[in-house]
Amino acid sequence: MTIAEKFSELRARNERALILFVTAGDPSLEDLPAILDALQEGGADLIEVGIPFSDPIADGPIIQASSQRALDRGVTPKGVLDALASSKINVPVITMGYYNTLLRLGLGESAAALSKAGANATIITDITPEESSDWIAASKANHLDNIFLAAPTSTDARLDEVCKHSSGFVYAVSRTGVTGSASAVPADVQDLVQRIKSRTQLPVCVGFGISKPEHVKMVCEVADGAVIGSWLVDSIAKTWDGGKGKSDLVQQIKALKAATR
């Protein structure tokens, strides 16, 4: 299923998307297929799989730490793709990582390998839309969407570029997060989503600081989906325990998914 097909399916059910991020290789690469299966069982509509990188400058401390743990275990991009290829999930998968990883193998080779492993799209956090033409060409040749990020601080010119080059959806980064006791979506998040939607027909999904069903519900009042990363990465690291924590994880994800309806 493509990302466009998934969002069409969700619109038909009057639902928003629950997008979940995990770091491949934490707690172990062998666990990845089972973790992905648990996320799908809980109700994830799309799944982001982080490819560990030695200098993850765009990630927060929790995801940085998980990436380092994976690298310390010897996790490699090839190993991640092999584990992804062995999974049996049927929701769209987005790999998230850094440009240097692609350059080392070659853009065409990387895009082909990602597609063969079952990826539907990529988020390359350290490449700007203006510099992405070669990667976009390689992606299109291998049926991969390209998802770019926008922030409340993005200028109108940058948002124009983000929307022009994105496919799949646009990722709106809420720098203030959606935490604490707020009862409404922060004004800057609402403003960012509206600015993006005025420029594109693509879905707009919000991430950063989302960790509870009430956060998901608030975000989904203005956006087409919510992205949860750090909370989930931390929870898996602390409770997965070889799969013993799967049941609790599935129940927590079901609660998050219910908030998108």
DRENLUMSE-855635 format. One record per residue: x, y, z of N, C-alpha, C, O in turn; residue number from 1. Coordinates in steps of 0.1 Angstrom, whole numbers. Example, Ala and Ser with C-alpha at 12.3 -4.5 7.8 and 13.67 -1.06 7.14 Angstrom:
BEGIN
(rec (132; -57; 78); (123; -45; 78); (132; -33; 78); (142; -33; 85); 1)
(rec (128; -22; 71); (137; -11; 71); (129; 0; 79); (134; 11; 80); 2)
This chain:
BEGIN
(rec (8; -12; 0); (0; 0; 0); (9; 13; 0); (18; 14; 8); 1)
(rec (6; 22; -9); (13; 34; -9); (8; 44; 2); (-2; 42; 8); 2)
(rec (16; 54; 4); (12; 64; 14); (0; 71; 10); (-9; 74; 18); 3)
(rec (-1; 74; -3); (-14; 81; -8); (-26; 72; -6); (-36; 77; -2); 4)
(rec (-24; 59; -8); (-36; 50; -6); (-39; 49; 8); (-51; 48; 12); 5)
(rec (-29; 49; 17); (-32; 49; 31); (-40; 61; 36); (-50; 60; 43); 6)
(rec (-36; 73; 32); (-43; 85; 36); (-57; 85; 29); (-67; 91; 36); 7)
(rec (-59; 80; 17); (-72; 79; 11); (-81; 70; 19); (-93; 73; 22); 8)
(rec (-76; 59; 24); (-83; 50; 32); (-87; 56; 45); (-98; 54; 50); 9)
(rec (-78; 64; 51); (-81; 70; 64); (-92; 81; 62); (-101; 82; 71); 10)
(rec (-91; 89; 52); (-101; 99; 49); (-115; 93; 48); (-125; 98; 52); 11)
(rec (-116; 81; 41); (-129; 74; 39); (-135; 70; 52); (-147; 69; 54); 12)
(rec (-126; 68; 62); (-131; 64; 76); (-131; 76; 85); (-134; 74; 97); 13)
(rec (-129; 88; 80); (-128; 100; 88); (-119; 98; 100); (-122; 102; 112); 14)
(rec (-107; 93; 97); (-96; 92; 107); (-84; 99; 103); (-82; 103; 91); 15)
(rec (-76; 102; 113); (-63; 108; 110); (-52; 97; 112); (-55; 86; 117); 16)
(rec (-40; 100; 107); (-30; 90; 108); (-22; 89; 121); (-19; 100; 126); 17)
(rec (-19; 78; 126); (-10; 76; 137); (3; 71; 131); (4; 60; 125); 18)
(rec (14; 79; 132); (27; 75; 126); (37; 73; 137); (38; 82; 146); 19)
(rec (43; 62; 138); (52; 58; 149); (66; 56; 144); (68; 50; 133); 20)
(rec (75; 61; 152); (90; 60; 148); (97; 51; 158); (94; 51; 170); 21)
(rec (105; 42; 152); (114; 34; 160); (128; 34; 155); (130; 37; 143); 22)
(rec (138; 32; 163); (152; 32; 159); (155; 17; 156); (155; 9; 165); 23)
(rec (159; 14; 144); (163; 1; 141); (176; -3; 149); (185; 4; 149); 24)
(rec (175; -15; 155); (187; -20; 162); (187; -17; 177); (196; -20; 184); 25)
(rec (176; -10; 182); (175; -8; 196); (161; -12; 201); (151; -6; 197); 26)
(rec (160; -23; 209); (171; -29; 217); (180; -39; 209); (191; -41; 213); 27)
(rec (175; -44; 198); (184; -53; 189); (178; -53; 175); (166; -52; 174); 28)
(rec (186; -56; 165); (181; -57; 152); (172; -69; 150); (163; -69; 142); 29)
(rec (175; -80; 157); (167; -92; 157); (153; -89; 161); (144; -96; 157); 30)
(rec (151; -79; 170); (138; -76; 175); (130; -68; 166); (117; -67; 167); 31)
(rec (136; -62; 155); (129; -52; 147); (116; -58; 141); (106; -51; 142); 32)
(rec (116; -69; 134); (104; -74; 128); (93; -76; 138); (81; -73; 135); 33)
(rec (96; -81; 150); (86; -83; 160); (80; -69; 165); (69; -68; 168); 34)
(rec (89; -60; 167); (85; -46; 171); (76; -40; 161); (66; -34; 164); 35)
(rec (80; -41; 148); (71; -35; 138); (58; -42; 137); (47; -35; 135); 36)
(rec (57; -55; 140); (45; -62; 140); (36; -57; 152); (24; -56; 150); 37)
(rec (42; -54; 163); (35; -49; 175); (29; -36; 172); (18; -33; 176); 38)
(rec (37; -27; 165); (32; -14; 162); (20; -15; 152); (10; -8; 154); 39)
(rec (21; -24; 143); (10; -26; 134); (-3; -31; 141); (-14; -27; 139); 40)
(rec (0; -41; 150); (-11; -47; 157); (-18; -36; 166); (-30; -36; 168); 41)
(rec (-10; -27; 171); (-16; -16; 180); (-24; -6; 172); (-33; 1; 177); 42)
(rec (-22; -5; 159); (-29; 4; 151); (-21; 15; 143); (-27; 24; 138); 43)
(rec (-8; 13; 142); (0; 23; 135); (-5; 23; 120); (-6; 12; 114); 44)
(rec (-7; 35; 115); (-10; 36; 101); (2; 37; 92); (1; 32; 80); 45)
(rec (12; 43; 97); (25; 44; 90); (36; 42; 100); (34; 45; 112); 46)
(rec (47; 37; 96); (58; 34; 106); (71; 40; 100); (75; 38; 88); 47)
(rec (78; 48; 108); (91; 54; 105); (102; 45; 111); (101; 42; 123); 48)
(rec (111; 41; 103); (122; 33; 108); (135; 41; 107); (140; 44; 96); 49)
(rec (141; 44; 119); (153; 52; 119); (165; 43; 116); (167; 33; 123); 50)
(rec (174; 48; 107); (186; 41; 104); (197; 48; 113); (200; 59; 110); 51)
(rec (203; 41; 122); (213; 47; 131); (224; 53; 123); (229; 49; 113); 52)
(rec (228; 65; 129); (239; 73; 123); (247; 79; 134); (243; 82; 145); 53)
(rec (260; 80; 131); (270; 84; 141); (268; 99; 146); (273; 102; 157); 54)
(rec (262; 107; 138); (261; 122; 141); (247; 126; 138); (245; 134; 129); 55)
(rec (237; 121; 146); (223; 124; 143); (219; 138; 148); (212; 139; 158); 56)
(rec (224; 149; 141); (222; 162; 146); (208; 167; 147); (205; 176; 154); 57)
(rec (199; 161; 139); (185; 165; 139); (176; 158; 149); (164; 161; 150); 58)
(rec (182; 149; 157); (174; 141; 166); (176; 147; 180); (186; 153; 184); 59)
(rec (166; 144; 189); (167; 148; 203); (175; 137; 210); (179; 127; 205); 60)
(rec (177; 140; 223); (186; 131; 231); (182; 117; 232); (190; 108; 233); 61)
(rec (169; 114; 233); (164; 100; 235); (167; 92; 222); (172; 81; 223); 62)
(rec (164; 98; 210); (167; 91; 198); (182; 91; 195); (187; 81; 189); 63)
(rec (189; 101; 198); (204; 101; 197); (210; 89; 205); (218; 82; 200); 64)
(rec (205; 88; 217); (210; 77; 226); (207; 63; 220); (215; 54; 220); 65)
(rec (195; 62; 215); (191; 49; 209); (199; 46; 197); (203; 34; 194); 66)
(rec (202; 56; 189); (210; 54; 177); (224; 50; 181); (230; 41; 174); 67)
(rec (230; 56; 191); (243; 52; 196); (243; 38; 201); (253; 30; 199); 68)
(rec (233; 34; 208); (233; 20; 214); (232; 10; 202); (239; 0; 203); 69)
(rec (225; 13; 192); (224; 4; 180); (238; 3; 173); (242; -7; 169); 70)
(rec (244; 15; 171); (258; 15; 165); (268; 7; 174); (276; 0; 168); 71)
(rec (267; 8; 187); (276; 1; 195); (274; -14; 194); (283; -22; 197); 72)
(rec (262; -18; 190); (259; -33; 188); (263; -37; 174); (262; -49; 171); 73)
(rec (268; -28; 166); (273; -32; 153); (262; -31; 142); (264; -37; 131); 74)
(rec (251; -24; 145); (241; -23; 135); (246; -14; 123); (252; -4; 124); 75)
(rec (243; -19; 111); (247; -13; 98); (234; -10; 90); (224; -16; 92); 76)
(rec (235; -1; 80); (224; 2; 71); (219; -11; 64); (207; -14; 63); 77)
(rec (229; -19; 59); (225; -32; 53); (218; -41; 62); (208; -47; 58); 78)
(rec (222; -42; 75); (215; -50; 84); (201; -45; 87); (192; -53; 88); 79)
(rec (199; -32; 87); (186; -27; 89); (177; -31; 78); (166; -35; 80); 80)
(rec (182; -29; 65); (173; -33; 54); (171; -48; 53); (160; -52; 49); 81)
(rec (180; -56; 57); (177; -70; 58); (166; -74; 68); (158; -82; 65); 82)
(rec (167; -67; 79); (157; -69; 90); (143; -64; 85); (133; -71; 87); 83)
(rec (143; -53; 78); (131; -47; 73); (125; -56; 63); (113; -58; 63); 84)
(rec (133; -61; 54); (128; -70; 44); (122; -83; 49); (113; -89; 43); 85)
(rec (126; -87; 61); (121; -99; 67); (108; -97; 75); (102; -107; 79); 86)
(rec (104; -85; 76); (92; -82; 84); (80; -85; 75); (81; -85; 63); 87)
(rec (68; -86; 81); (56; -90; 74); (45; -80; 75); (33; -83; 74); 88)
(rec (49; -67; 78); (38; -57; 80); (33; -52; 66); (40; -54; 56); 89)
(rec (21; -47; 67); (15; -42; 54); (11; -28; 55); (2; -24; 47); 90)
(rec (16; -20; 64); (14; -6; 64); (26; 1; 58); (37; -5; 58); 91)
(rec (25; 13; 52); (36; 20; 46); (48; 22; 56); (45; 25; 67); 92)
(rec (60; 20; 51); (72; 22; 59); (80; 34; 53); (82; 35; 41); 93)
(rec (85; 42; 62); (93; 53; 59); (106; 52; 66); (107; 50; 78); 94)
(rec (117; 51; 59); (130; 51; 66); (135; 66; 68); (133; 74; 59); 95)
(rec (141; 68; 79); (145; 81; 83); (160; 81; 87); (165; 72; 94); 96)
(rec (168; 90; 80); (182; 89; 83); (189; 101; 77); (183; 112; 76); 97)
(rec (202; 100; 74); (210; 111; 70); (217; 108; 56); (218; 97; 52); 98)
(rec (220; 119; 49); (224; 119; 35); (237; 111; 33); (239; 104; 23); 99)
(rec (246; 112; 43); (259; 105; 41); (257; 90; 40); (265; 84; 32); 100)
(rec (248; 85; 46); (245; 70; 45); (242; 66; 31); (246; 56; 26); 101)
(rec (234; 75; 24); (230; 72; 10); (242; 74; 1); (244; 67; -9); 102)
(rec (250; 85; 3); (261; 88; -5); (272; 77; -5); (278; 74; -15); 103)
(rec (273; 71; 6); (284; 60; 7); (281; 49; -2); (290; 43; -8); 104)
(rec (269; 45; -3); (265; 34; -12); (263; 39; -27); (265; 32; -36); 105)
(rec (258; 51; -28); (254; 57; -41); (239; 59; -41); (232; 51; -35); 106)
(rec (235; 70; -46); (220; 74; -45); (212; 64; -52); (201; 59; -47); 107)
(rec (215; 60; -64); (207; 50; -72); (207; 37; -65); (196; 30; -64); 108)
(rec (218; 32; -60); (219; 19; -53); (211; 20; -40); (205; 10; -36); 109)
(rec (212; 31; -33); (205; 32; -20); (190; 32; -22); (183; 25; -15); 110)
(rec (185; 39; -32); (171; 40; -35); (166; 26; -39); (155; 22; -34); 111)
(rec (173; 19; -47); (169; 5; -51); (169; -4; -39); (160; -12; -38); 112)
(rec (179; -3; -30); (179; -12; -19); (168; -9; -9); (162; -18; -4); 113)
(rec (165; 4; -7); (154; 7; 2); (141; 2; -3); (133; -4; 4); 114)
(rec (138; 4; -16); (126; -1; -22); (125; -16; -22); (114; -21; -19); 115)
(rec (136; -23; -24); (136; -37; -24); (133; -43; -10); (127; -53; -8); 116)
(rec (137; -35; 0); (135; -39; 14); (121; -37; 19); (117; -41; 29); 117)
(rec (113; -29; 11); (99; -27; 14); (96; -13; 19); (85; -10; 23); 118)
(rec (106; -3; 18); (103; 11; 21); (94; 17; 11); (95; 14; -1); 119)
(rec (85; 26; 16); (77; 34; 7); (82; 48; 5); (78; 55; -5); 120)
(rec (90; 53; 14); (94; 67; 14); (106; 69; 23); (110; 60; 30); 121)
(rec (112; 80; 22); (123; 84; 31); (122; 98; 36); (115; 106; 30); 122)
(rec (127; 100; 48); (129; 113; 54); (144; 114; 56); (150; 107; 64); 123)
(rec (151; 123; 48); (165; 125; 50); (166; 139; 56); (165; 149; 50); 124)
(rec (169; 139; 69); (168; 151; 78); (178; 161; 75); (176; 173; 78); 125)
(rec (189; 158; 69); (199; 169; 67); (201; 173; 52); (212; 178; 49); 126)
(rec (191; 170; 44); (192; 175; 30); (180; 185; 28); (169; 182; 32); 127)
(rec (184; 197; 22); (173; 207; 20); (166; 204; 7); (172; 197; -2); 128)
(rec (154; 208; 5); (147; 206; -7); (154; 211; -19); (154; 205; -30); 129)
(rec (161; 223; -18); (168; 229; -29); (180; 220; -34); (184; 222; -45); 130)
(rec (185; 212; -25); (197; 204; -29); (193; 189; -31); (202; 180; -31); 131)
(rec (180; 186; -33); (176; 172; -32); (173; 166; -46); (168; 155; -47); 132)
(rec (176; 174; -57); (171; 169; -70); (177; 155; -74); (169; 147; -80); 133)
(rec (189; 153; -71); (195; 140; -74); (189; 128; -67); (186; 118; -72); 134)
(rec (186; 131; -54); (180; 120; -45); (165; 118; -49); (161; 107; -50); 135)
(rec (158; 129; -53); (144; 128; -57); (144; 120; -70); (135; 111; -71); 136)
(rec (153; 122; -79); (153; 115; -92); (155; 100; -89); (148; 92; -95); 137)
(rec (165; 97; -80); (167; 83; -77); (155; 77; -70); (152; 65; -73); 138)
(rec (149; 84; -62); (137; 79; -54); (125; 77; -64); (119; 66; -63); 139)
(rec (123; 86; -73); (112; 84; -82); (114; 72; -91); (105; 64; -94); 140)
(rec (126; 69; -95); (130; 58; -103); (127; 45; -96); (126; 34; -102); 141)
(rec (126; 46; -82); (124; 34; -74); (111; 34; -66); (110; 27; -56); 142)
(rec (102; 43; -70); (89; 44; -64); (89; 47; -49); (81; 42; -42); 143)
(rec (98; 56; -45); (99; 61; -32); (94; 75; -31); (98; 84; -39); 144)
(rec (85; 78; -21); (82; 92; -18); (93; 99; -10); (101; 92; -4); 145)
(rec (93; 112; -11); (103; 120; -3); (95; 129; 6); (87; 138; 1); 146)
(rec (97; 128; 19); (90; 136; 29); (100; 146; 35); (111; 143; 40); 147)
(rec (96; 159; 34); (105; 170; 39); (98; 176; 51); (86; 175; 53); 148)
(rec (107; 182; 59); (102; 188; 72); (101; 203; 71); (109; 210; 64); 149)
(rec (91; 208; 78); (89; 223; 80); (87; 226; 94); (82; 218; 102); 150)
(rec (92; 238; 98); (91; 242; 112); (84; 255; 113); (83; 262; 103); 151)
(rec (80; 259; 125); (74; 272; 127); (83; 284; 123); (78; 294; 119); 152)
(rec (96; 281; 123); (105; 292; 119); (108; 292; 104); (115; 301; 99); 153)
(rec (102; 283; 97); (104; 282; 82); (99; 295; 75); (87; 299; 78); 154)
(rec (106; 300; 66); (101; 312; 59); (91; 307; 49); (90; 296; 46); 155)
(rec (84; 317; 43); (75; 314; 33); (82; 307; 21); (77; 298; 14); 156)
(rec (93; 313; 17); (101; 307; 6); (105; 293; 9); (104; 285; 0); 157)
(rec (109; 290; 21); (113; 276; 24); (101; 267; 24); (102; 256; 19); 158)
(rec (89; 272; 29); (77; 263; 28); (73; 261; 13); (69; 250; 10); 159)
(rec (75; 270; 5); (72; 268; -9); (81; 257; -15); (76; 248; -22); 160)
(rec (94; 257; -11); (103; 246; -16); (99; 233; -10); (99; 223; -17); 161)
(rec (96; 232; 3); (93; 220; 10); (80; 214; 3); (80; 202; 0); 162)
(rec (70; 222; 0); (58; 217; -6); (60; 213; -20); (54; 203; -25); 163)
(rec (69; 220; -27); (71; 217; -41); (78; 204; -43); (75; 196; -52); 164)
(rec (87; 200; -34); (95; 188; -35); (90; 176; -27); (95; 165; -29); 165)
(rec (80; 178; -19); (75; 167; -10); (66; 158; -18); (59; 163; -27); 166)
(rec (65; 146; -14); (55; 136; -18); (52; 128; -6); (60; 126; 3); 167)
(rec (40; 122; -6); (36; 114; 5); (28; 122; 15); (16; 122; 16); 168)
(rec (36; 130; 23); (30; 140; 32); (41; 150; 35); (52; 148; 32); 169)
(rec (37; 161; 42); (46; 170; 47); (47; 169; 62); (37; 168; 69); 170)
(rec (59; 169; 67); (61; 167; 82); (63; 181; 88); (73; 187; 86); 171)
(rec (53; 184; 96); (54; 197; 103); (60; 195; 117); (54; 188; 125); 172)
(rec (71; 201; 120); (78; 199; 132); (74; 210; 142); (76; 222; 140); 173)
(rec (68; 206; 153); (63; 215; 163); (75; 217; 173); (77; 208; 182); 174)
(rec (82; 228; 172); (94; 230; 180); (90; 232; 195); (98; 229; 204); 175)
(rec (78; 236; 197); (73; 238; 211); (68; 225; 217); (66; 224; 229); 176)
(rec (65; 215; 209); (60; 203; 213); (45; 205; 217); (40; 215; 216); 177)
(rec (39; 194; 221); (25; 194; 225); (24; 186; 238); (18; 176; 239); 178)
(rec (31; 192; 248); (32; 185; 261); (25; 193; 272); (20; 204; 270); 179)
(rec (25; 187; 284); (20; 194; 296); (5; 194; 296); (-1; 184; 292); 180)
(rec (-1; 204; 302); (-16; 204; 304); (-23; 213; 294); (-35; 216; 297); 181)
(rec (-17; 216; 283); (-24; 224; 273); (-37; 217; 269); (-38; 205; 267); 182)
(rec (-47; 225; 267); (-60; 220; 263); (-63; 223; 248); (-74; 219; 243); 183)
(rec (-54; 230; 241); (-56; 233; 227); (-43; 232; 220); (-32; 233; 226); 184)
(rec (-43; 230; 207); (-31; 230; 199); (-24; 243; 200); (-31; 254; 198); 185)
(rec (-11; 244; 203); (-4; 257; 204); (-6; 265; 191); (-7; 259; 180); 186)
(rec (-7; 278; 192); (-10; 287; 181); (1; 285; 170); (-3; 286; 158); 187)
(rec (13; 283; 173); (23; 282; 163); (22; 270; 155); (25; 269; 143); 188)
(rec (17; 259; 161); (14; 246; 154); (3; 248; 144); (3; 244; 132); 189)
(rec (-8; 254; 149); (-19; 257; 140); (-15; 266; 128); (-19; 263; 117); 190)
(rec (-7; 276; 131); (-3; 285; 121); (5; 278; 110); (4; 280; 98); 191)
(rec (15; 269; 115); (23; 262; 106); (15; 253; 97); (17; 252; 85); 192)
(rec (6; 245; 103); (-2; 236; 95); (-10; 244; 84); (-11; 239; 73); 193)
(rec (-16; 255; 88); (-24; 263; 79); (-15; 268; 68); (-19; 269; 56); 194)
(rec (-3; 273; 71); (7; 278; 61); (10; 267; 51); (11; 270; 39); 195)
(rec (12; 255; 56); (16; 244; 47); (4; 240; 38); (5; 239; 26); 196)
(rec (-8; 239; 44); (-20; 235; 37); (-24; 245; 26); (-30; 242; 16); 197)
(rec (-20; 258; 28); (-23; 268; 18); (-14; 266; 5); (-16; 272; -5); 198)
(rec (-4; 257; 6); (6; 256; -4); (5; 242; -11); (11; 240; -21); 199)
(rec (-2; 232; -5); (-1; 219; -11); (-14; 211; -8); (-21; 214; 2); 200)
(rec (-17; 201; -16); (-28; 192; -13); (-24; 180; -6); (-32; 172; -2); 201)
(rec (-11; 179; -3); (-6; 167; 5); (-11; 168; 19); (-14; 178; 24); 202)
(rec (-12; 156; 25); (-15; 156; 40); (-4; 163; 47); (8; 163; 43); 203)
(rec (-7; 168; 59); (2; 174; 68); (2; 167; 81); (-9; 167; 87); 204)
(rec (13; 162; 86); (14; 155; 99); (23; 162; 108); (33; 167; 104); 205)
(rec (20; 162; 121); (27; 170; 131); (35; 160; 140); (29; 150; 145); 206)
(rec (47; 163; 142); (55; 156; 152); (63; 164; 161); (65; 176; 159); 207)
(rec (69; 158; 172); (77; 165; 182); (70; 168; 194); (61; 176; 194); 208)
(rec (73; 161; 205); (67; 164; 218); (54; 157; 220); (47; 160; 230); 209)
(rec (50; 148; 211); (37; 141; 212); (39; 128; 219); (47; 119; 214); 210)
(rec (32; 125; 230); (34; 113; 237); (22; 107; 244); (22; 96; 249); 211)
(rec (10; 114; 243); (-2; 109; 250); (-14; 110; 241); (-14; 118; 231); 212)
(rec (-24; 102; 243); (-36; 103; 235); (-42; 117; 234); (-47; 121; 223); 213)
(rec (-42; 125; 245); (-47; 138; 244); (-39; 147; 235); (-44; 156; 229); 214)
(rec (-26; 144; 234); (-17; 152; 225); (-22; 149; 210); (-23; 157; 202); 215)
(rec (-23; 136; 208); (-27; 131; 195); (-41; 137; 191); (-42; 142; 179); 216)
(rec (-50; 137; 200); (-63; 143; 197); (-62; 157; 193); (-69; 162; 184); 217)
(rec (-55; 165; 201); (-53; 179; 198); (-47; 182; 184); (-52; 190; 177); 218)
(rec (-36; 175; 181); (-30; 177; 169); (-39; 173; 157); (-39; 180; 147); 219)
(rec (-46; 162; 159); (-55; 158; 148); (-67; 167; 146); (-75; 164; 136); 220)
(rec (-69; 177; 154); (-79; 186; 151); (-76; 196; 140); (-84; 201; 133); 221)
(rec (-63; 197; 138); (-58; 206; 127); (-50; 199; 116); (-49; 205; 105); 222)
(rec (-44; 188; 119); (-35; 181; 110); (-41; 168; 105); (-51; 163; 111); 223)
(rec (-34; 162; 96); (-39; 149; 90); (-33; 137; 97); (-36; 125; 94); 224)
(rec (-24; 139; 107); (-18; 128; 115); (-9; 133; 125); (-5; 145; 125); 225)
(rec (-5; 125; 134); (4; 128; 145); (15; 118; 145); (13; 106; 142); 226)
(rec (28; 123; 147); (40; 114; 147); (45; 113; 161); (47; 123; 168); 227)
(rec (47; 101; 166); (53; 99; 179); (66; 91; 178); (67; 81; 172); 228)
(rec (76; 97; 184); (90; 92; 182); (96; 89; 196); (98; 78; 200); 229)
(rec (101; 100; 202); (109; 98; 214); (102; 90; 225); (109; 81; 231); 230)
(rec (89; 93; 228); (83; 85; 238); (83; 70; 235); (85; 62; 244); 231)
(rec (80; 67; 222); (80; 53; 219); (93; 46; 219); (95; 35; 224); 232)
(rec (104; 53; 214); (117; 48; 215); (121; 45; 229); (127; 35; 232); 233)
(rec (118; 54; 238); (122; 53; 252); (114; 41; 258); (120; 33; 266); 234)
(rec (101; 40; 255); (93; 29; 261); (98; 16; 256); (99; 6; 264); 235)
(rec (101; 14; 243); (106; 1; 238); (119; -2; 245); (121; -14; 249); 236)
(rec (128; 8; 246); (141; 5; 252); (140; 0; 267); (148; -9; 271); 237)
(rec (130; 5; 274); (128; 2; 288); (120; -10; 291); (122; -17; 301); 238)
(rec (110; -14; 282); (101; -24; 285); (100; -36; 275); (93; -46; 278); 239)
(rec (106; -35; 264); (104; -45; 254); (109; -59; 259); (101; -69; 259); 240)
(rec (121; -59; 264); (126; -71; 271); (124; -84; 263); (118; -94; 268); 241)
(rec (129; -84; 250); (128; -96; 242); (114; -99; 238); (111; -111; 234); 242)
(rec (105; -90; 239); (91; -92; 235); (81; -94; 247); (69; -95; 245); 243)
(rec (87; -95; 259); (78; -96; 271); (69; -84; 273); (58; -86; 279); 244)
(rec (73; -73; 268); (65; -61; 270); (56; -58; 258); (50; -47; 258); 245)
(rec (55; -67; 249); (47; -65; 237); (32; -62; 240); (27; -52; 235); 246)
(rec (26; -69; 249); (12; -67; 252); (9; -53; 257); (-1; -47; 252); 247)
(rec (17; -49; 266); (15; -35; 272); (17; -25; 261); (9; -15; 260); 248)
(rec (27; -27; 253); (30; -17; 242); (18; -16; 232); (14; -6; 228); 249)
(rec (13; -28; 228); (1; -28; 219); (-10; -21; 225); (-17; -13; 218); 250)
(rec (-13; -22; 238); (-24; -16; 244); (-22; -1; 244); (-32; 7; 242); 251)
(rec (-10; 4; 247); (-8; 18; 247); (-9; 24; 233); (-14; 35; 232); 252)
(rec (-5; 17; 223); (-6; 22; 209); (-21; 22; 205); (-25; 31; 198); 253)
(rec (-29; 13; 210); (-43; 13; 207); (-50; 25; 212); (-59; 31; 206); 254)
(rec (-46; 29; 224); (-51; 42; 230); (-47; 54; 222); (-55; 63; 220); 255)
(rec (-35; 54; 217); (-31; 65; 208); (-39; 65; 195); (-43; 76; 191); 256)
(rec (-41; 54; 189); (-48; 53; 177); (-63; 57; 179); (-68; 64; 170); 257)
(rec (-69; 54; 190); (-82; 57; 192); (-84; 73; 192); (-95; 78; 189); 258)
(rec (-74; 80; 196); (-74; 94; 196); (-74; 101; 182); (-76; 113; 181); 259)
(rec (-72; 93; 172); (-72; 98; 158); (-86; 97; 152); (-88; 102; 141); 260)
(rec (-95; 91; 159); (-108; 89; 153); (-118; 100; 158); (-130; 99; 154); 261)
